Amino acid sequence: MKLAVVTDSTAYLSQEEIDKYDIKVVSMPVIIDGVTYREGIDITTEEFYDKLMTSSEFPTTSQPSLGTWISLIDSLKEAGYEGAIIINLASTISGTVNTVAGLNDMVDDFNVYGYDSKITVRLMGHMVMKAAEMAQSGHDITEIIDTLDKLSATVDECFIVDDLQNLVRGGRLSNASAFIGTMLKIKPLLTFDDETNHIVPFEKVRSMKKAMQRAETLFAEAKNQADYPLRAIVIQGNDEVTGKAWHDKLQKKYPDMRIEYSYIGPVIGAHLGKGALALAWLRDPDSL
């Protein structure tokens, strides 16, 4: 079966990666002051953060329309594909996974395999690239999903945000009550809960420096416990100076490990706000 690999724009893949692996990307909408923009098409990451500084309301996000998905599948059928695995951002962030799950009932002679990555940003990007690499090599859908499950089980992350307001107002943050009222005085550390897959705060830290140090400690512990090679990623939301310096520091500390540098685009930036940082890791996809 000729299988297409599809994802949404929050995987934050480069155009070179998209072309190399023949990945189909569906743009996610972000709404700023009542105007809807398609991430990566109508608005760049730089333009989003500029608008965020002057917007009168918190930005919100939506999901691609059903018509967008139907049109994509029609184009894939015309290109000779018989099916597609569609890997989307966590269902606890967006309803896109549920929409994709219903597509098989709406299309004929085409198999849709929806996959909840349970994450987003560059972590999901690696899952997408691995799936595409396997599809190009002729692996079947069962093998691809099994590999994605193995990768997903190794994902971990520590997000550092300046302000929880965006997440709280958007309903994306669970168990935040203990943090409300002191939000402006602390740097909350967030992660995706392993059991519920909701974004949850797990520690309060009094400065960005201490928060970054804590994230490094958690990563070091994970590295020491893992019986497989890790790939780490420093991710920044409109703070390239801090993000790049952190990346360089970690790469120097772990010279034999590949430390990647990535970013938080408009849709995820709408939830995390400006200045968010993250240290994330997963099993090195090249080891599978």
Solvent accessible surface area in square Angstrom, and as a share of the most:
residue,aa,sasa,rsa
1,M,115,0.51
2,K,97,0.41
3,L,21,0.11
4,A,2,0.02
5,V,5,0.03
6,V,0,0.00
7,T,0,0.00
8,D,0,0.00
9,S,15,0.10
10,T,0,0.00
11,A,1,0.01
12,Y,13,0.05
13,L,21,0.10
14,S,53,0.34
15,Q,116,0.52
16,E,137,0.62
17,E,31,0.14
18,I,35,0.18
19,D,96,0.50
20,K,136,0.57
21,Y,33,0.13
22,D,66,0.34
23,I,5,0.03
24,K,53,0.23
25,V,60,0.34
26,V,9,0.05
27,S,18,0.11
28,M,1,0.01
29,P,16,0.10
30,V,0,0.00
31,I,39,0.20
32,I,7,0.04
33,D,69,0.36
34,G,66,0.64
35,V,77,0.44
36,T,81,0.47
37,Y,36,0.14
38,R,119,0.43
39,E,6,0.03
40,G,66,0.63
41,I,107,0.54
42,D,66,0.34
43,I,2,0.01
44,T,66,0.39
45,T,29,0.17
46,E,112,0.50
47,E,81,0.36
48,F,0,0.00
49,Y,2,0.01
50,D,94,0.49
51,K,75,0.32
52,L,28,0.14
53,M,124,0.55
54,T,116,0.68
55,S,27,0.17
56,S,101,0.65
57,E,112,0.50
58,F,75,0.31
59,P,9,0.05
60,T,76,0.44
61,T,26,0.15
62,S,54,0.35
63,Q,62,0.28
64,P,7,0.04
65,S,68,0.44
66,L,75,0.37
67,G,43,0.42
68,T,57,0.33
69,W,0,0.00
70,I,49,0.25
71,S,70,0.45
72,L,30,0.15
73,I,0,0.00
74,D,65,0.34
75,S,55,0.36
76,L,5,0.03
77,K,73,0.31
78,E,153,0.69
79,A,59,0.46
80,G,42,0.40
81,Y,27,0.10
82,E,87,0.39
83,G,0,0.00
84,A,0,0.00
85,I,0,0.00
86,I,1,0.00
87,I,0,0.00
88,N,1,0.00
89,L,1,0.00
90,A,0,0.00
91,S,45,0.29
92,T,37,0.21
93,I,11,0.06
94,S,14,0.09
95,G,29,0.28
96,T,0,0.00
97,V,24,0.14
98,N,107,0.55
99,T,34,0.19
100,V,2,0.01
101,A,73,0.56
102,G,22,0.22
103,L,0,0.00
104,N,70,0.36
105,D,135,0.70
106,M,101,0.45
107,V,17,0.10
108,D,108,0.56
109,D,135,0.70
110,F,11,0.05
111,N,69,0.35
112,V,6,0.04
113,Y,61,0.23
114,G,41,0.40
115,Y,24,0.09
116,D,35,0.18
117,S,1,0.01
118,K,109,0.46
119,I,3,0.02
120,T,2,0.01
121,V,0,0.00
122,R,25,0.09
123,L,0,0.00
124,M,0,0.00
125,G,0,0.00
126,H,9,0.04
127,M,0,0.00
128,V,0,0.00
129,M,19,0.08
130,K,16,0.07
131,A,0,0.00
132,A,1,0.01
133,E,67,0.30
134,M,18,0.08
135,A,22,0.17
136,Q,107,0.47
137,S,79,0.51
138,G,66,0.63
139,H,76,0.34
140,D,79,0.41
141,I,26,0.13
142,T,98,0.57
143,E,79,0.35
144,I,0,0.00
145,I,53,0.27
146,D,67,0.35
147,T,16,0.09
148,L,1,0.00
149,D,72,0.37
150,K,107,0.45
151,L,0,0.00
152,S,24,0.15
153,A,90,0.70
154,T,19,0.11
155,V,26,0.15
156,D,57,0.29
157,E,8,0.03
158,C,1,0.01
159,F,6,0.03
160,I,0,0.00
161,V,0,0.00
162,D,56,0.29
163,D,45,0.24
164,L,0,0.00
165,Q,53,0.24
166,N,17,0.08
167,L,1,0.00
168,V,55,0.32
169,R,164,0.60
170,G,32,0.31
171,G,64,0.62
172,R,59,0.22
173,L,20,0.10
174,S,31,0.20
175,N,118,0.61
176,A,12,0.09
177,S,95,0.61
178,A,72,0.56
179,F,15,0.06
180,I,79,0.40
181,G,69,0.66
182,T,50,0.29
183,M,12,0.05
184,L,148,0.73
185,K,143,0.61
186,I,4,0.02
187,K,47,0.20
188,P,0,0.00
189,L,0,0.00
190,L,0,0.00
191,T,24,0.14
192,F,13,0.06
193,D,45,0.23
194,D,140,0.72
195,E,165,0.74
196,T,76,0.44
197,N,23,0.12
198,H,73,0.32
199,I,11,0.06
200,V,18,0.10
201,P,14,0.09
202,F,74,0.31
203,E,52,0.23
204,K,105,0.45
205,V,17,0.09
206,R,161,0.59
207,S,39,0.25
208,M,43,0.19
209,K,143,0.60
210,K,117,0.50
211,A,0,0.00
212,M,28,0.12
213,Q,84,0.37
214,R,77,0.28
215,A,0,0.00
216,E,16,0.07
217,T,59,0.35
218,L,40,0.20
219,F,1,0.00
220,A,29,0.23
221,E,79,0.35
222,A,24,0.19
223,K,75,0.32
224,N,123,0.63
225,Q,150,0.67
226,A,29,0.22
227,D,136,0.70
228,Y,62,0.24
229,P,76,0.48
230,L,12,0.06
231,R,8,0.03
232,A,0,0.00
233,I,0,0.00
234,V,0,0.00
235,I,0,0.00
236,Q,11,0.05
237,G,0,0.00
238,N,59,0.30
239,D,43,0.22
240,E,108,0.49
241,V,127,0.73
242,T,39,0.23
243,G,0,0.00
244,K,89,0.38
245,A,61,0.47
246,W,5,0.02
247,H,25,0.11
248,D,67,0.35
249,K,105,0.44
250,L,1,0.01
251,Q,54,0.24
252,K,174,0.74
253,K,109,0.46
254,Y,31,0.12
255,P,99,0.62
256,D,149,0.77
257,M,21,0.09
258,R,144,0.52
259,I,7,0.04
260,E,16,0.07
261,Y,76,0.29
262,S,9,0.06
263,Y,78,0.30
264,I,0,0.00
265,G,0,0.00
266,P,3,0.02
267,V,1,0.01
268,I,6,0.03
269,G,0,0.00
270,A,2,0.02
271,H,12,0.05
272,L,8,0.04
273,G,10,0.10
274,K,80,0.34
275,G,11,0.10
276,A,0,0.00
277,L,1,0.00
278,A,0,0.00
279,L,0,0.00
280,A,0,0.00
281,W,11,0.04
282,L,0,0.00
283,R,60,0.22
284,D,24,0.13
285,P,8,0.05
286,D,110,0.57
287,S,43,0.28
288,L,66,0.33
